[in-house]
Amino acid sequence: MTAMDIDIGHLQTWIGQTEVAHDTVTPVPLRALTATLDRDDAPIAPGAPIPPCWHWLYFLPLHRQSAIGADGHPPRGGFLPPVPLPRRMWAGSRIDFLAPVTAGQALARTSRIEDVRLKDGRTGPLVFVKVRHEIQADGRLAIVDRHDIVYRGMPAAGEPVPAGVMPPADAQWTRRIVPDDVLLFRYSALTFNGHRIHYDRRYVTTVEGYPGLVVHGPLIATLLLDLLRRERPDARVTRFAFKAVKPIFDIAPFEVCGRAIGHSEAQLWARTPEGHLAMEASATLA
């Protein structure tokens, strides 16, 4: 498929579309993610703040089983535009934490499609969709989470893998992560993510052409924030941004790294088993 085959005008009619969802910060997902991250914390008490980005445990996509496609995703053309490219990736986010979200609170999320753009990339057309999520906790705006979603085609047979980018060499903190299929399954279950690239090895290798199960982008981002929390447990994150650079697979351990920049910022990154940059991130601290 080429860029000329994509009706970008039709896809851009989704700009401005909104969706409202409601949820409650219930305790079981919080305890489950604590266990999945291999933490021994006491359960988060009612009224206590949840860690940054743990709001991703809520507002889960509860599509009926009969509506799920062959790749494990729901069909396109609902809230998100029906982009006719097979691969979809959550490429990054910019998140402002304006007020604490605490266990037990009632949440309301208003989502809006902000932009849809078509670009002709090195390996074919790319469609970028920007989504803004505003989350209110007990009626107060608490989080603004902007998602960048990228759609692309399948790689051609024999297409070379892009060269990797080297990450920073001055990490103050490093943690080794073993991304086995149990970890990926548990995170998929926690986020009700049916995308088969994260748990179906036959599908991901024979259909998608990846060498192994793909580690979820938001899981890597959560592990970066977890590293920061382990090293700076008293710091409060007021802003977090991340960008996915290169995929990580479950075939070898990888590393999450970081360093402090003064007292109010932290630079974070994930490093592939080959030593390349997989994700870059920054956090503003209070």
C-alpha angles and dihedrals in degrees: 000000000000130000089258090062092061118085097217091173090062092046091050090060084078090067108113095023111140137198130190124206135176133209143153128235096245120184104235097070089049092053091044094053090046088057093043090054089050094241124150096207121143113255114281105259123228108276094022118121119256120229119267115284094012085116083083086079089072137061089043121186102258101185119162116260091242089058096057117108130223092271093053094255124117115253117278127245102066116095093336118059118259097253108186095220119104103220120070123183133182093227100183150320142220111209131187117197103205100167135004120274108213135196111272097023123135112240133203122189124196112194125193133184103233102178144357119196137174123214131177105232132192091266099034141292121344126195118202120200121188118202126186118205120192114192123197121197113204088342097310122111104247109159137025109194119183115194126200111205121188127197122197141162129258115275118256118252110276093012108156119246111248115256115261127247118232116241125224114291098210103078116162093187129037132174126183116226124198105205099199122169092257092060091048092046092050092050091047089051093047092053095035088236110165096181104133096215088080100053113008107082095182092052096044094049102038101034105026095031097227121144093234146343112318117240109231115254093224090049090056090048090049090050090052091053090045089055089052090048091052092050099037104026094165097050119105116216112223097171134018130180130178138177126197111227107168132005123253122213133202094246096094140010120271134194136240113207140180149163137202120248103201115307099304106049141048131193114213134183143167121228124208120230087259091056098255128133111267101169134003124201144167133204131199113212135202 
